[in-house]
């Protein structure tokens, strides 16, 4: 079952997330250039800045260091 969410991955980093029908994305490659990866489940819903590889899927970045 499709989640209907896709993440654009550029150089291994997510830079956009959209909601679209999978058939629409596949039928309109000119509207969706670059590498769009379907979000496999909502437990791993990515955000901008997450990394993606075929081996590991979506991986959340580590939290930033906070200097006080």
C-alpha positions in Angstrom: 0.0 0.0 0.0 1.3 3.4 -1.0 1.7 6.2 1.5 1.4 8.8 -1.3 4.4 10.7 0.0 7.6 11.2 -2.0 10.9 12.7 -1.0 13.3 14.4 -3.5 16.8 13.2 -2.8 19.7 15.3 -4.2 23.2 14.0 -3.4 21.8 11.7 -0.8 20.0 14.5 1.1 16.2 15.0 1.2 15.4 18.6 0.1 11.6 18.3 -0.5 8.7 16.1 0.5 5.4 16.1 -1.4 2.1 14.2 -1.4 1.1 12.8 -4.8 -0.5 9.8 -6.3 2.3 7.3 -7.4 0.7 6.9 -10.8 0.8 10.7 -11.4 4.5 10.9 -10.4 5.4 8.0 -12.7 3.3 9.3 -15.6 4.8 12.8 -15.4 8.6 12.6 -15.2 9.0 16.1 -16.6 7.1 17.5 -13.6 9.3 15.4 -11.2 12.9 15.6 -12.4 15.7 14.4 -10.2 15.4 11.4 -7.8 12.0 11.1 -6.1 11.8 8.3 -3.6 8.5 7.0 -2.2 8.2 7.1 1.5 7.6 3.5 2.4 5.8 4.0 5.7 4.7 6.8 8.0 7.0 5.5 10.8 10.0 6.7 8.8 8.5 9.9 7.4 11.5 12.0 6.3 12.1 15.7 6.7 14.3 18.1 4.8 17.9 17.3 5.7 17.5 13.6 6.3 19.8 11.3 4.3 18.7 8.5 2.0 20.5 5.5 0.6 19.2 2.3 -1.0 20.8 0.3 1.7 19.6 2.2 4.8 16.5 4.1 3.5 15.7 7.4 5.2 17.9 8.3 8.2 17.3 11.2 10.5 20.3 13.5 11.0 21.9 13.7 14.4 20.7 16.5 16.7 22.8 19.7 16.4 25.3 20.5 19.0 24.0 23.2 21.3 26.6 25.6 22.7 25.5 27.5 25.8 
